[in-house]
Amino acid sequence: MPKSSLLKNPDGRNYLIPFILLTSLFFLWGFAHGLLDVLNKHFQVLLHVTRAESGLVQFSVYGGYFLAALPAGYFMSRFGYRKGIILGLLLYAAGAFLFYPAAASQSFWPFLAALLIIAFGLAFLETAANPYVSVLGPKESAGRRLNLAQSFNGLGWIFGPLIGGLIIFGLQSSGENPFTSISWPYLGVGGVVLLVALFFFRTPLPEIREEQGAESGEGKYSDLLKHPHFMLAVAAQFFYVAAQTGINSFFINYTTETISGISNEQAAIILSFGGMGLFWAGRLSGSFLMRSFQPHKLLSVYAAICLIMMLTVIGGFGWVSVSALFITYFFMSIMFPTIFVLGLKDLGTLTKKASSFLVMAIVGGALCPMLMGYIADHSAMQWGFSIPLFCFGFVLYFGLSGYRQK
């Protein structure tokens, strides 16, 4: 496939500028998620909340996705992707700016409210940007295009905890009020998000119209039930996000408990630079591998490797198991965008509605860590990873068979 065909339609239209703007969105919501790990630990110390209570940070964000996804899909169906993106950016900025009064209150709940509003904005962005990228060019290169855009999401995951940690902990060490130091990175990202919203407002973008399928008009939500491959994609997305969030949540616990002498700080560095670095490299390379391999085949191979890695983690083989957990980041990297593209294939006018359900599936990330923690509390940390093992098994089934349109 010629390189230019990635962003150029047969009618000659080139979507390079819209694609560049959209990739900035992927970075911004990756950055927002990356900051959560800094907040989670920081709130435990600063506000004296328990580990279970600090889990409300993740629950607020992923729960916000669940609540906002359907309204976002409805908004996009009525007003289009571009307006949905602008609204999402404005909500993101509003939530970020609310960190300043939350810091002044020195209370946990205002922070959670601000995170919930940020999550509403992120839900709009993901509901719009993922399908927008998938149709912003030739259909046959949709998987490559979305994986390339998602690679910038991986960069956001790396820079979020890095920059957030440097600012928050750096300001505290210099004598800054610890509550005020939390708000500064969010005030900065709020300003950047407003600037990006201005670019989207001032730049003319094509409003992509999905191809008319068998449905008439816009179609109803109930029409999605006629597409079993889409329903299975929602389930696969739920289990994938559950596995990814669970692995992120307990990577440090597993590493420090498996290898004596490794501190929490050292394990965090391995996670930030190594794990997320491999995650980014996997998404970037996945875009190019899909030139030669069909998306469902690459998804199946990667899911099978993740299964082997999880079995090794559960086995508790010291550094071998820690390395397996580390390597998993590379092979689970392509799963979200690939499942997204396979689930939306040939849905025609139902695409915008369908994308909202695929975003709602992110709620799996709110539930898996609690279940893994419960298992770990009643046995050993390694057995908690039986949950991601099951999740990757379902993703493997989807890649082998579930993706097929019936």
C-alpha positions in Angstrom: 0.0 0.0 0.0 1.5 3.4 -0.9 2.5 5.5 2.0 0.4 8.4 0.9 -2.8 6.3 0.9 -2.8 6.4 4.7 -4.3 9.9 4.7 -5.4 10.4 1.1 -8.8 9.3 -0.2 -9.3 8.1 -3.8 -11.1 11.3 -4.6 -7.8 13.2 -3.9 -8.6 14.8 -0.6 -5.7 14.8 1.8 -6.4 14.8 5.6 -2.9 15.5 6.9 -3.8 18.7 8.9 -6.9 17.2 10.5 -4.9 14.1 11.4 -2.2 16.2 13.1 -4.8 18.1 15.1 -6.5 14.8 16.1 -3.2 13.3 17.3 -2.8 16.2 19.7 -6.1 15.0 21.4 -4.6 11.5 21.8 -1.6 13.0 23.6 -3.8 15.2 25.8 -6.0 12.4 27.2 -3.0 10.1 27.6 -1.3 12.9 29.6 -4.5 13.2 31.8 -4.5 9.5 32.6 -0.7 9.6 33.3 -1.2 12.2 36.0 -3.6 9.9 37.9 -0.8 7.7 39.3 0.9 10.8 40.8 -2.4 11.9 42.4 -3.3 8.5 43.7 -0.2 8.2 45.9 -0.1 11.9 46.7 -3.6 12.0 48.1 -2.9 9.1 50.4 -0.1 11.1 52.1 -1.5 14.6 51.8 -5.2 14.0 52.7 -4.6 10.9 54.8 -7.0 8.8 52.8 -6.8 5.0 52.8 -5.8 3.0 49.7 -9.4 2.0 49.1 -10.4 5.7 49.3 -7.6 6.8 47.0 -9.1 4.3 44.5 -11.9 6.7 44.0 -9.5 8.7 41.9 -9.6 6.0 39.2 -13.3 5.3 39.9 -14.2 9.0 39.2 -12.4 9.0 35.9 -13.5 5.7 34.5 -17.0 6.2 36.0 -17.1 9.6 34.2 -16.4 7.9 30.9 -19.3 5.5 31.6 -21.7 8.3 32.4 -20.8 10.6 29.5 -20.2 8.2 26.7 -23.9 7.8 25.6 -24.6 11.6 25.8 -21.4 12.1 23.8 -22.5 9.7 21.1 -25.9 11.4 20.9 -24.3 14.8 20.7 -22.0 13.6 17.9 -24.8 12.0 16.0 -26.7 15.3 16.0 -24.0 17.9 15.7 -21.0 16.1 14.2 -17.5 15.2 15.3 -15.9 18.6 15.2 -18.4 20.2 17.6 -18.1 17.2 19.9 -14.3 17.6 20.0 -14.6 21.3 20.9 -17.1 20.6 23.7 -14.9 17.8 25.0 -11.9 20.2 25.1 -13.9 22.9 26.9 -15.0 20.3 29.6 -11.5 19.1 29.9 -10.2 22.6 30.5 -13.0 23.5 32.9 -12.2 20.4 35.1 -8.5 21.3 35.0 -9.1 24.8 36.2 -11.4 23.6 39.0 -8.3 22.1 40.6 -7.4 25.6 41.8 -10.5 26.1 44.0 -10.3 22.4 45.0 -6.7 23.0 46.3 -8.0 26.0 48.2 -10.7 23.9 49.9 -8.0 21.3 51.0 -10.7 18.6 50.7 -10.8 15.3 48.8 -14.2 15.5 47.3 -13.7 18.8 45.3 -10.7 17.1 43.6 -12.9 14.1 42.7 -15.6 16.5 41.2 -12.9 18.2 39.1 -11.6 14.8 37.9 -15.2 13.7 37.0 -15.6 16.8 34.8 -12.3 16.1 33.1 -13.5 12.6 32.5 -16.7 13.9 30.8 -14.5 15.9 28.5 -12.2 12.9 27.8 -15.2 10.8 27.0 -16.3 13.3 24.3 -12.8 13.4 22.9 -12.4 9.6 22.7 -16.0 9.1 21.3 -15.2 11.6 18.5 -11.5 11.2 17.8 -11.3 7.3 17.6 -13.9 6.9 14.9 -12.9 10.2 13.2 -9.4 9.0 12.7 -10.7 5.6 11.5 -12.7 7.2 8.6 -10.2 10.0 7.9 -8.8 8.2 4.9 -9.1 4.9 3.0 -11.0 2.2 4.8 -8.3 -0.4 4.3 -5.7 1.6 6.3 -8.0 2.5 9.2 -6.2 0.2 11.6 -2.8 1.5 10.8 -4.1 5.1 11.0 -5.7 4.6 14.5 -2.6 2.8 15.9 -0.4 5.6 14.7 -2.6 8.2 16.4 -2.8 6.1 19.5 1.0 6.0 19.7 0.8 9.7 20.7 -1.5 8.6 23.5 1.3 6.4 24.7 3.6 9.4 24.8 1.1 11.2 26.9 1.1 8.3 29.4 4.9 8.7 29.7 5.0 12.5 30.1 2.0 12.7 32.4 3.5 11.2 35.5 7.0 12.5 34.6 6.0 16.2 34.3 3.3 16.0 37.0 5.7 14.4 39.4 8.5 16.9 38.7 6.1 19.9 39.2 4.2 18.6 42.2 7.1 17.2 44.2 9.6 19.8 42.9 7.4 22.7 44.2 6.9 21.0 47.5 10.6 20.5 48.1 11.1 24.3 47.4 8.6 25.2 50.1 5.4 25.6 48.0 2.1 24.8 49.7 1.4 21.1 49.0 -2.2 21.7 48.0 -1.2 24.6 45.6 1.5 22.4 44.0 -1.2 19.9 42.9 -3.1 22.6 41.0 -0.2 24.0 38.9 0.2 21.1 36.4 -3.6 21.1 35.9 -3.7 24.9 35.4 -1.0 24.5 32.8 -2.7 21.7 30.9 -6.0 23.6 31.1 -4.4 26.5 29.2 -2.9 24.2 26.6 -6.3 22.5 26.1 -8.0 25.8 25.6 -5.4 26.7 22.9 -6.0 23.4 21.1 -9.8 24.1 21.3 -9.1 27.5 19.6 -7.2 25.7 16.8 -10.2 23.3 16.2 -12.6 26.3 16.3 -10.5 28.3 13.7 -9.4 25.4 11.4 -11.9 24.2 8.8 -12.2 20.4 9.2 -14.2 18.0 7.0 -17.3 16.6 8.6 -17.1 13.0 7.7 -20.3 11.3 6.7 -20.4 7.6 7.3 -21.4 5.4 4.4 -25.1 4.5 4.2 -25.6 0.9 5.1 -28.6 -1.2 5.4 -30.0 1.2 8.0 -32.2 4.1 6.9 -31.5 7.5 8.3 -29.4 7.7 11.4 -30.5 4.3 12.8 -31.5 3.5 16.4 -29.3 2.2 19.2 -31.3 -1.0 19.1 -30.0 -1.6 15.5 -26.6 -2.2 17.0 -27.9 -5.5 18.3 -28.1 -6.7 14.7 -24.2 -6.6 14.6 -22.8 -9.4 16.8 -19.2 -8.5 16.0 -19.8 -5.0 17.5 -21.3 -6.4 20.7 -18.3 -8.7 21.1 -16.0 -5.7 20.5 -17.6 -3.9 23.4 -17.0 -6.9 25.6 -13.4 -7.3 24.3 -12.8 -3.6 25.0 -14.2 -3.9 28.5 -11.9 -6.8 29.3 -8.8 -5.2 27.7 -9.2 -1.9 29.6 -9.8 -4.0 32.8 -6.5 -5.9 32.2 -4.5 -2.8 31.4 -5.7 -0.9 34.4 -5.2 -3.8 36.7 -1.7 -4.3 35.5 -0.9 -0.6 35.9 -2.4 -0.5 39.4 -0.4 -3.5 40.8 2.8 -3.4 38.8 4.7 -1.7 41.7 3.2 -4.1 44.3 4.1 -7.1 42.3 7.6 -6.0 41.6 8.5 -5.0 45.1 7.0 -8.1 46.6 8.6 -10.5 44.1 12.2 -9.0 44.1 13.6 -8.1 47.4 15.6 -4.9 47.6 13.6 -2.9 45.0 11.9 0.2 46.4 8.6 1.7 45.4 10.5 4.5 43.7 12.7 2.2 41.7 9.6 0.1 40.6 7.8 3.4 39.6 10.8 4.4 37.4 10.7 1.0 35.7 6.9 1.4 35.1 7.1 5.0 33.9 10.1 4.8 31.5 10.2 1.1 30.7 6.6 -0.2 30.8 5.0 2.9 29.3 8.0 3.2 26.9 7.4 -0.3 25.6 3.7 0.5 25.4 4.4 3.5 23.2 6.9 1.5 21.0 4.3 -1.2 20.6 1.7 1.2 19.3 4.1 3.0 17.0 5.4 -0.3 15.5 1.9 -1.8 15.4 0.9 0.9 12.9 3.7 -0.3 10.5 3.2 -4.0 11.1 -0.4 -3.6 9.9 1.0 -2.9 6.5 1.8 -6.5 6.3 -0.6 -8.2 8.7 -4.4 -8.0 9.0 -5.4 -6.2 12.2 -7.3 -9.2 13.7 -4.3 -11.5 13.1 -1.9 -9.2 14.8 -4.4 -8.8 17.7 -4.7 -12.6 18.1 -0.9 -13.1 18.2 -0.4 -10.3 20.7 -3.2 -11.5 22.9 -1.7 -15.1 22.9 1.7 -13.7 23.9 0.0 -11.7 26.7 -1.6 -14.9 27.9 1.8 -16.6 28.2 3.2 -13.6 30.0 0.4 -13.7 32.6 0.9 -17.4 33.2 4.6 -16.6 33.8 3.6 -13.8 36.2 1.3 -16.0 38.2 4.1 -18.7 38.3 6.2 -16.4 40.5 9.6 -17.0 38.9 11.4 -13.9 40.3 13.0 -11.7 37.7 11.6 -13.9 34.9 8.1 -13.1 36.0 8.8 -9.4 36.5 10.3 -9.3 33.0 7.1 -11.0 31.7 5.0 -8.3 33.3 7.2 -5.7 31.9 7.0 -7.2 28.3 3.2 -7.4 28.5 3.1 -3.6 27.9 4.5 -3.9 24.4 2.0 -6.6 23.4 -1.2 -5.1 24.9 -0.4 -1.7 23.2 -2.3 -2.2 20.0 -5.4 -3.8 21.6 -7.6 -0.7 22.3 -7.4 0.9 18.8 -7.5 -2.4 17.0 -10.6 -3.6 18.8 -12.1 -0.2 18.2 -11.6 -0.4 14.4 -12.8 -4.0 14.1 -15.9 -3.2 16.2 -16.9 -0.2 14.0 -16.3 -1.9 10.7 -19.2 -1.6 8.2 -21.6 0.0 10.7 -22.4 2.9 8.3 -24.6 5.5 9.9 -24.4 3.7 13.3 -20.7 4.5 13.7 -21.1 7.5 16.0 -23.6 5.7 18.3 -21.4 2.6 18.3 -18.3 4.5 19.3 -20.0 5.8 22.4 -20.6 2.2 23.6 -16.9 1.3 22.9 -15.9 4.3 25.1 -18.4 3.2 27.8 -16.5 -0.1 27.9 -13.6 1.7 29.5 -15.6 1.3 32.8 -13.8 -2.1 33.0 -10.9 -0.1 34.4 -12.9 1.0 37.4 -13.8 -2.6 38.4 -10.7 -4.8 37.7 -8.3 -3.2 40.3 -10.7 -3.7 43.1 -11.2 -7.4 42.2 -7.5 -8.0 41.8 -6.9 -6.3 45.1 -9.5 -8.5 46.8 -7.8 -11.7 45.5 -4.4 -10.4 46.5 -5.6 -9.6 50.0 -6.9 -13.1 50.5 -4.1 -15.0 48.9 -1.0 -13.5 47.2 -0.4 -10.7 44.7 0.5 -13.1 41.9 -2.9 -14.7 42.0 -4.6 -11.4 41.3 -3.2 -11.5 37.8 -5.5 -14.4 37.0 -8.0 -11.6 36.2 -5.9 -10.1 33.4 -5.2 -13.7 32.2 -9.0 -14.2 31.7 -9.3 -10.8 30.1 -6.6 -11.5 27.5 -8.3 -14.8 26.8 -11.4 -13.1 25.7 -9.4 -10.6 23.6 -7.8 -13.7 21.9 -11.2 -15.1 21.1 -12.3 -11.8 19.6 -9.3 -11.6 17.4 -9.7 -15.2 16.2 -13.4 -15.3 15.6 -15.5 -12.6 17.3 -14.5 -9.8 14.9 -16.3 -11.5 12.0 -19.4 -9.8 10.6 -22.4 -12.1 10.6 
